[in-house]
Amino acid sequence: MTLAAGCSPSRVAPIVAPVRSAATDAPGPKLGAACSVELYGDSILHGGYLGDRRLREPPADALRRLRPRYRVVDRTVNGETASARSASFASEERVGRIVVIEHGLNDAMQGLPLESALRAMVAKARAEGRQVVLTGLSRTLTGTEVRALGDAAVRRVARDLAVPFADWGSVPVRATEMADILHPAQAYSGRLVEHLARVLDTVAPECV
């Protein structure tokens, strides 16, 4: 993959100013509902790019289309870190059988304690009787060394805690499939969700 082709520094969108997404989901099913998933993550899983823009089909909507049996609750927030989310995660009410966590890039870029935050979130979700999936970090067109460090941290947590790992870093991308130098455009985002859906299939095959 050519990492520099087709990108311009003027197109990079800051991903460190959190903007809470609107609550669009009504109360969901009780824990134990076979096909329910909650998404936690930053602008990548939110579908955000260039500051205040959002993909025509955000990842949550793509997952609903690909796996219509799922009740998807989108708790993603532009610019959020795992460190910030873990502080409130323990006191939040959840309804999903499966919790997907995509955090990592913002923490890596800011030098925050990513591993401890992820471990705390995984432990809390499991204590509630939920299953957890970690996505790993998607590809970027800049800061590849920092991205790799963050991705390695997520991999360690997945390995140590035996958490299903979607390995988003393994999904190929062209420079022209990026909305800016950090955020996926529609086609790449769609492939990431397809990859995630296949991992969810192994966790809950009855939901395919």
DAJOKA-V187019 format. One record per residue. N is the residue number from 1. D_FIRST is the distance of its C-alpha to the first C-alpha in Angstrom with 1 decimal. Layout:
N;D_FIRST + N;D_FIRST
This chain:
1;0.0 + 2;3.8 + 3;6.0 + 4;9.1 + 5;9.3 + 6;11.9 + 7;13.2 + 8;16.6 + 9;18.5 + 10;21.3 + 11;19.4 + 12;18.9 + 13;21.3 + 14;23.4 + 15;23.3 + 16;26.3 + 17;29.2 + 18;30.1 + 19;31.4 + 20;33.0 + 21;32.3 + 22;35.4 + 23;37.1 + 24;36.8 + 25;37.6 + 26;41.2 + 27;42.4 + 28;40.8 + 29;42.1 + 30;43.5 + 31;41.7 + 32;41.5 + 33;40.7 + 34;38.5 + 35;35.7 + 36;35.1 + 37;32.1 + 38;31.6 + 39;28.3 + 40;28.0 + 41;25.1 + 42;23.9 + 43;22.5 + 44;19.4 + 45;21.9 + 46;24.3 + 47;22.0 + 48;22.7 + 49;20.9 + 50;22.2 + 51;25.2 + 52;27.4 + 53;25.5 + 54;24.7 + 55;22.8 + 56;25.1 + 57;24.7 + 58;24.1 + 59;23.0 + 60;26.7 + 61;27.6 + 62;24.8 + 63;26.1 + 64;29.6 + 65;28.7 + 66;26.9 + 67;29.7 + 68;32.8 + 69;35.0 + 70;33.4 + 71;35.1 + 72;32.2 + 73;33.2 + 74;30.6 + 75;31.3 + 76;28.0 + 77;28.4 + 78;26.3 + 79;25.8 + 80;27.5 + 81;27.1 + 82;28.0 + 83;30.7 + 84;32.3 + 85;32.2 + 86;33.6 + 87;36.6 + 88;37.6 + 89;36.2 + 90;39.3 + 91;41.6 + 92;39.7 + 93;41.0 + 94;38.6 + 95;39.3 + 96;36.3 + 97;36.3 + 98;32.6 + 99;30.9 + 100;27.2 + 101;25.9 + 102;22.5 + 103;23.4 + 104;21.7 + 105;19.4 + 106;22.5 + 107;24.4 + 108;21.9 + 109;21.6 + 110;25.4 + 111;26.2 + 112;28.2 + 113;29.4 + 114;26.8 + 115;28.0 + 116;31.6 + 117;31.0 + 118;29.1 + 119;31.7 + 120;34.4 + 121;33.0 + 122;32.5 + 123;36.0 + 124;37.5 + 125;36.0 + 126;37.0 + 127;40.5 + 128;40.8 + 129;40.1 + 130;36.7 + 131;33.5 + 132;30.3 + 133;26.6 + 134;23.9 + 135;20.5 + 136;18.5 + 137;16.1 + 138;13.4 + 139;10.0 + 140;10.6 + 141;9.5 + 142;12.3 + 143;14.5 + 144;12.0 + 145;14.9 + 146;17.3 + 147;15.2 + 148;15.0 + 149;18.7 + 150;19.5 + 151;17.7 + 152;19.6 + 153;22.8 + 154;22.4 + 155;21.8 + 156;25.0 + 157;27.0 + 158;25.9 + 159;26.8 + 160;30.0 + 161;31.3 + 162;30.2 + 163;28.4 + 164;26.2 + 165;22.5 + 166;20.1 + 167;17.0 + 168;14.9 + 169;12.2 + 170;11.7 + 171;11.1 + 172;7.8 + 173;7.0 + 174;6.2 + 175;7.6 + 176;10.7 + 177;11.3 + 178;12.2 + 179;15.9 + 180;15.5 + 181;13.5 + 182;14.7 + 183;15.7 + 184;14.4 + 185;15.8 + 186;17.9 + 187;15.7 + 188;13.3 + 189;16.5 + 190;18.2 + 191;15.9 + 192;16.3 + 193;20.0 + 194;20.1 + 195;18.7 + 196;21.4 + 197;24.0 + 198;23.6 + 199;24.3 + 200;27.2 + 201;28.5 + 202;29.0 + 203;30.8 + 204;33.0 + 205;33.0 + 206;36.0 + 207;34.0 + 208;31.7
